[in-house]
Amino acid sequence: MVSALTGTLLKCDPPTMEIVKQINESKHFIIEQIDEGVALCKDSVTQFLKEEVTRRLEIAECYIPPNEQQK
């Protein structure tokens, strides 16, 4: 028996893929991890994923480690 799935090919740098994999732990949208920067994901999550990864990257850019705040 043959089955087929549609999906979106996600390409990004490995650090961003780590963020995607963290989100995937609760949402379960990765169909297949192809390599460290490429994954096949469910179509339904595309817009959510763009927004959530962007949000997390913006938070990371604003983060100041506690030892840096004292200087």
C-alpha positions in Angstrom: 0.0 0.0 0.0 1.3 3.5 -0.9 0.5 6.6 1.1 1.4 10.2 0.2 1.7 13.3 2.3 2.0 16.9 1.2 4.3 19.2 3.0 6.5 22.3 2.9 10.3 22.0 2.5 11.9 24.1 5.2 15.5 25.3 4.7 17.4 27.3 7.3 20.7 27.5 9.1 21.3 24.8 11.8 20.8 27.2 14.8 17.4 28.2 13.4 16.6 24.5 12.8 17.2 23.9 16.6 14.5 26.5 17.3 12.2 24.7 14.9 12.9 21.4 16.6 12.1 22.9 20.0 8.7 24.1 18.7 8.1 20.7 17.1 8.4 19.0 20.5 4.9 20.4 21.4 3.3 20.8 17.9 4.6 17.6 16.1 4.7 19.1 12.6 8.0 17.8 11.2 7.3 14.9 8.8 11.0 14.1 8.1 14.2 15.7 9.1 16.4 15.5 5.9 19.6 17.0 7.3 20.7 19.6 9.8 19.2 22.5 7.9 16.4 20.9 5.9 13.1 19.4 7.1 9.8 18.4 5.5 6.9 20.0 7.5 3.1 19.9 7.4 1.6 22.6 5.2 -0.8 23.7 8.0 2.0 25.0 10.2 3.9 27.3 7.7 2.5 30.7 8.8 2.6 29.8 12.5 6.2 28.6 12.1 7.4 31.8 10.4 5.8 34.0 13.1 7.0 31.8 16.0 10.6 31.5 14.8 10.8 35.3 14.1 9.4 36.0 17.6 12.0 33.7 19.2 14.8 35.2 17.2 13.8 38.7 18.2 13.7 37.7 21.9 17.1 36.2 21.5 18.5 39.4 20.0 17.2 41.5 23.0 18.5 39.1 25.6 21.3 40.4 27.9 22.9 37.8 30.1 22.8 38.6 33.8 26.5 39.0 34.1 26.5 41.7 31.3 23.7 43.7 32.9 25.9 44.6 35.9 28.5 46.3 33.7 
